[in-house]
Amino acid sequence: MAAKRNMSICDSSLTEQLATALLKNAASFIARYRRKVSAGLRIVAQWQAEEADRLGWVRPDAGAICCMRLNPRLFDGGAVATFWQALADHDVLLRPGSLFGEDDSYFRLGFGYLPVERLLEGLALISRALDHAESH
């Protein structure tokens, strides 16, 4: 990264043109993104309420990422490992806590990128992984 920063002082002209076009339409872009993030947050909040016995969270004040934690009373180390294996078996991509200084009972969940249908599908797969981990 240090070498890259020292070799490229400015962005390419294509990048600058794209950034300029985006900034010209920033209000529209931001409004669309806020609607998408708000919808994602509502969906995640409803899902988390349904999973509240198994999964705690920190509801974000802003942004499109939240932190979640498997209930330690229900999920010991073996169950946490089973949870992550079940997610991998279904190609669900989450960020485990070990990547941000916590244990793997924590994870980060993004909800501002995927279309609503894919978000719902992903949340259902996380619930299935919770089911699998809880039963083992």
N, C-alpha and C positions, 0 to 999 in steps of 0.2 A: 504494500500500500504506500509506503514512503517513497519508493521509486516511482510509482504511478503519479503521486502528487507532485513530485519534482519534475516529471517529464511532461505533464499536461497542465499547463497554466490556465488554459481556457477551454470551454466546451467547443464542440464542433459547430459549424454553422447550421447544420441540420438541427442539432439540439437547441440552439438559440432560436431558430425559427419556430420550432415546436413550442418552446417555452413562451415565446411572444404571442403565438396564436392562443395558447391556453390563458395567458394573462388578459388578453383582450376579451375573453369570454369567462373570466373568473367567477363572476356573480352567478351565472347560469350553472357552471360546473360545480361550484360550492353548494348551491341549492340542491342540485341532483344528488350530490354525495351525502349531504345532511339527511335528505329523505331516506336514502338507502341505509345509512347508519342507524337512523331512528327506527326504521322497520326491523333491522337486524337486532338491535337492542331489545325491542319489544318481544321478538321471537325468543331470544336467548333468556330474557327475564322470565317469560312464561314457562319455558322448558326447565330452567333452574328451579322454579317454584315446584314443579312436578317432581324434581329430583332432589329436593332440599334435604331429605333424610340422608342421602348418600353423597351429596355434593354441595359444598359451600362455595361462596364466591365473593369477590369484591366488585360490586357494581361500579362501572366506570362513570366518572363525572363528565368525561369527554373522550373522544377517540373511538376506535373500533376494535379494541382489544380488552379482554378482561382476564383476571386470574381466577382460577378455580382450584379447589382442593378436595380430594377424596376424603370422606369422613374417616378419621383414623380409628374410630371405634369399630368400624365395619371392614376396613381394608388395612390388613397388616402388610408387611413387606412382600410376602408371597402373593397376596391378592393384587397389590400394586403392580408387580411384575406381570401377573396374568392379564391385568387391564391393558398394559402397554402392548403385550403380545397380541391380544385380541384386536386392538386398534391396528397394529401392523398387518394382521391377517386380512383386514378389510380395507387396507390402503388409506386409512384416516391419518392425516398429517396434523399433529399437534406438537407443541413445544413443551417438553418435560421440564420440570422444575430444576433439574441439574444444570440446565443451560443458562439459568439466571440466578444461581446461588441458593436454591432451595432443594429439598428432596423431591423425588419423583412422584410423590402424592399430589404435587402441585402441577398445574399446566396452564399455559396461555391459550386462550381461544379468541380467534379473530372472527368478526361478524360483519365486516363492512366491504368485503370483496366479492364473495360468492353470490350468485343469484339466490333469491329466497328459496327456491326449490332445492338447490344444492345444500344450502345451510340447513334446512329441515332434514334432509337426508343424512347429513353429517351428524347432526344432533341425535338422530335416531340410532345411528351406528355407535355413537358414544354411549348411549343408554344400553345398547346391546352388550358393549364391552363391560359396562358396569354390572349388568346381569351376570355375565360370564365370570367376572372376577369375584363377585359376591358369592357365587355358587361353589367356588373352589376353595 
